Amino acid sequence: MPLAYFVTAIVLATRPQVARVGAGLLIAVGVVPLLAAGLCFGLLAAQSG
């Protein structure tokens, strides 16, 4: 599933008509892990403090 997501995002990013959609999908790939890591560290900090 993730491989299909990456391939689809790259293909869409290279097509001029839907380049913004593809770029948005690729940006989401970077944003989601950052948000998840922040949430994880926040929960760990709340439990230990």
Chimera marker file (.cmm) of the C-alpha trace (Angstrom):
<marker_set name="trace">
<marker id="1" x="0.000" y="0.000" z="0.000" r="1" g="1" b="0" radius="0.5"/>
<marker id="2" x="2.641" y="2.635" z="0.855" r="1" g="1" b="0" radius="0.5"/>
<marker id="3" x="4.551" y="1.831" z="-2.344" r="1" g="1" b="0" radius="0.5"/>
<marker id="4" x="1.414" y="2.459" z="-4.404" r="1" g="1" b="0" radius="0.5"/>
<marker id="5" x="0.921" y="5.770" z="-2.564" r="1" g="1" b="0" radius="0.5"/>
<marker id="6" x="4.473" y="6.905" z="-3.377" r="1" g="1" b="0" radius="0.5"/>
<marker id="7" x="4.226" y="5.864" z="-7.014" r="1" g="1" b="0" radius="0.5"/>
<marker id="8" x="0.874" y="7.601" z="-7.406" r="1" g="1" b="0" radius="0.5"/>
<marker id="9" x="2.153" y="10.778" z="-5.726" r="1" g="1" b="0" radius="0.5"/>
<marker id="10" x="5.251" y="10.897" z="-7.926" r="1" g="1" b="0" radius="0.5"/>
<marker id="11" x="3.255" y="10.291" z="-11.104" r="1" g="1" b="0" radius="0.5"/>
<marker id="12" x="0.755" y="13.000" z="-10.168" r="1" g="1" b="0" radius="0.5"/>
<marker id="13" x="3.538" y="15.428" z="-9.266" r="1" g="1" b="0" radius="0.5"/>
<marker id="14" x="5.062" y="15.033" z="-12.724" r="1" g="1" b="0" radius="0.5"/>
<marker id="15" x="1.810" y="15.747" z="-14.566" r="1" g="1" b="0" radius="0.5"/>
<marker id="16" x="1.284" y="19.509" z="-15.073" r="1" g="1" b="0" radius="0.5"/>
<marker id="17" x="-2.516" y="19.330" z="-14.721" r="1" g="1" b="0" radius="0.5"/>
<marker id="18" x="-2.424" y="17.656" z="-11.297" r="1" g="1" b="0" radius="0.5"/>
<marker id="19" x="1.029" y="18.678" z="-10.069" r="1" g="1" b="0" radius="0.5"/>
<marker id="20" x="-0.394" y="20.405" z="-6.985" r="1" g="1" b="0" radius="0.5"/>
<marker id="21" x="-2.237" y="17.270" z="-5.904" r="1" g="1" b="0" radius="0.5"/>
<marker id="22" x="0.902" y="15.167" z="-6.328" r="1" g="1" b="0" radius="0.5"/>
<marker id="23" x="3.010" y="17.713" z="-4.475" r="1" g="1" b="0" radius="0.5"/>
<marker id="24" x="0.460" y="17.787" z="-1.672" r="1" g="1" b="0" radius="0.5"/>
<marker id="25" x="0.598" y="14.018" z="-1.342" r="1" g="1" b="0" radius="0.5"/>
<marker id="26" x="4.394" y="14.097" z="-1.189" r="1" g="1" b="0" radius="0.5"/>
<marker id="27" x="4.331" y="16.856" z="1.433" r="1" g="1" b="0" radius="0.5"/>
<marker id="28" x="1.861" y="14.795" z="3.471" r="1" g="1" b="0" radius="0.5"/>
<marker id="29" x="4.384" y="11.940" z="3.449" r="1" g="1" b="0" radius="0.5"/>
<marker id="30" x="6.758" y="14.213" z="5.369" r="1" g="1" b="0" radius="0.5"/>
<marker id="31" x="4.230" y="15.917" z="7.633" r="1" g="1" b="0" radius="0.5"/>
<marker id="32" x="2.445" y="12.839" z="8.968" r="1" g="1" b="0" radius="0.5"/>
<marker id="33" x="5.552" y="11.252" z="10.574" r="1" g="1" b="0" radius="0.5"/>
<marker id="34" x="6.493" y="14.582" z="12.150" r="1" g="1" b="0" radius="0.5"/>
<marker id="35" x="3.045" y="14.975" z="13.694" r="1" g="1" b="0" radius="0.5"/>
<marker id="36" x="3.015" y="11.377" z="14.887" r="1" g="1" b="0" radius="0.5"/>
<marker id="37" x="6.465" y="11.752" z="16.456" r="1" g="1" b="0" radius="0.5"/>
<marker id="38" x="5.408" y="14.957" z="18.189" r="1" g="1" b="0" radius="0.5"/>
<marker id="39" x="2.320" y="13.291" z="19.570" r="1" g="1" b="0" radius="0.5"/>
<marker id="40" x="4.340" y="10.300" z="20.741" r="1" g="1" b="0" radius="0.5"/>
<marker id="41" x="6.947" y="12.436" z="22.521" r="1" g="1" b="0" radius="0.5"/>
<marker id="42" x="4.212" y="14.583" z="24.021" r="1" g="1" b="0" radius="0.5"/>
<marker id="43" x="2.455" y="11.552" z="25.461" r="1" g="1" b="0" radius="0.5"/>
<marker id="44" x="5.721" y="10.160" z="26.823" r="1" g="1" b="0" radius="0.5"/>
<marker id="45" x="6.562" y="13.477" z="28.438" r="1" g="1" b="0" radius="0.5"/>
<marker id="46" x="3.108" y="13.700" z="30.006" r="1" g="1" b="0" radius="0.5"/>
<marker id="47" x="3.384" y="10.213" z="31.464" r="1" g="1" b="0" radius="0.5"/>
<marker id="48" x="6.839" y="10.719" z="32.927" r="1" g="1" b="0" radius="0.5"/>
<marker id="49" x="6.187" y="14.170" z="34.329" r="1" g="1" b="0" radius="0.5"/>
<link id1="1" id2="2" r="1" g="1" b="0" radius="0.2"/>
<link id1="2" id2="3" r="1" g="1" b="0" radius="0.2"/>
<link id1="3" id2="4" r="1" g="1" b="0" radius="0.2"/>
<link id1="4" id2="5" r="1" g="1" b="0" radius="0.2"/>
<link id1="5" id2="6" r="1" g="1" b="0" radius="0.2"/>
<link id1="6" id2="7" r="1" g="1" b="0" radius="0.2"/>
<link id1="7" id2="8" r="1" g="1" b="0" radius="0.2"/>
<link id1="8" id2="9" r="1" g="1" b="0" radius="0.2"/>
<link id1="9" id2="10" r="1" g="1" b="0" radius="0.2"/>
<link id1="10" id2="11" r="1" g="1" b="0" radius="0.2"/>
<link id1="11" id2="12" r="1" g="1" b="0" radius="0.2"/>
<link id1="12" id2="13" r="1" g="1" b="0" radius="0.2"/>
<link id1="13" id2="14" r="1" g="1" b="0" radius="0.2"/>
<link id1="14" id2="15" r="1" g="1" b="0" radius="0.2"/>
<link id1="15" id2="16" r="1" g="1" b="0" radius="0.2"/>
<link id1="16" id2="17" r="1" g="1" b="0" radius="0.2"/>
<link id1="17" id2="18" r="1" g="1" b="0" radius="0.2"/>
<link id1="18" id2="19" r="1" g="1" b="0" radius="0.2"/>
<link id1="19" id2="20" r="1" g="1" b="0" radius="0.2"/>
<link id1="20" id2="21" r="1" g="1" b="0" radius="0.2"/>
<link id1="21" id2="22" r="1" g="1" b="0" radius="0.2"/>
<link id1="22" id2="23" r="1" g="1" b="0" radius="0.2"/>
<link id1="23" id2="24" r="1" g="1" b="0" radius="0.2"/>
<link id1="24" id2="25" r="1" g="1" b="0" radius="0.2"/>
<link id1="25" id2="26" r="1" g="1" b="0" radius="0.2"/>
<link id1="26" id2="27" r="1" g="1" b="0" radius="0.2"/>
<link id1="27" id2="28" r="1" g="1" b="0" radius="0.2"/>
<link id1="28" id2="29" r="1" g="1" b="0" radius="0.2"/>
<link id1="29" id2="30" r="1" g="1" b="0" radius="0.2"/>
<link id1="30" id2="31" r="1" g="1" b="0" radius="0.2"/>
<link id1="31" id2="32" r="1" g="1" b="0" radius="0.2"/>
<link id1="32" id2="33" r="1" g="1" b="0" radius="0.2"/>
<link id1="33" id2="34" r="1" g="1" b="0" radius="0.2"/>
<link id1="34" id2="35" r="1" g="1" b="0" radius="0.2"/>
<link id1="35" id2="36" r="1" g="1" b="0" radius="0.2"/>
<link id1="36" id2="37" r="1" g="1" b="0" radius="0.2"/>
<link id1="37" id2="38" r="1" g="1" b="0" radius="0.2"/>
<link id1="38" id2="39" r="1" g="1" b="0" radius="0.2"/>
<link id1="39" id2="40" r="1" g="1" b="0" radius="0.2"/>
<link id1="40" id2="41" r="1" g="1" b="0" radius="0.2"/>
<link id1="41" id2="42" r="1" g="1" b="0" radius="0.2"/>
<link id1="42" id2="43" r="1" g="1" b="0" radius="0.2"/>
<link id1="43" id2="44" r="1" g="1" b="0" radius="0.2"/>
<link id1="44" id2="45" r="1" g="1" b="0" radius="0.2"/>
<link id1="45" id2="46" r="1" g="1" b="0" radius="0.2"/>
<link id1="46" id2="47" r="1" g="1" b="0" radius="0.2"/>
<link id1="47" id2="48" r="1" g="1" b="0" radius="0.2"/>
<link id1="48" id2="49" r="1" g="1" b="0" radius="0.2"/>
</marker_set>
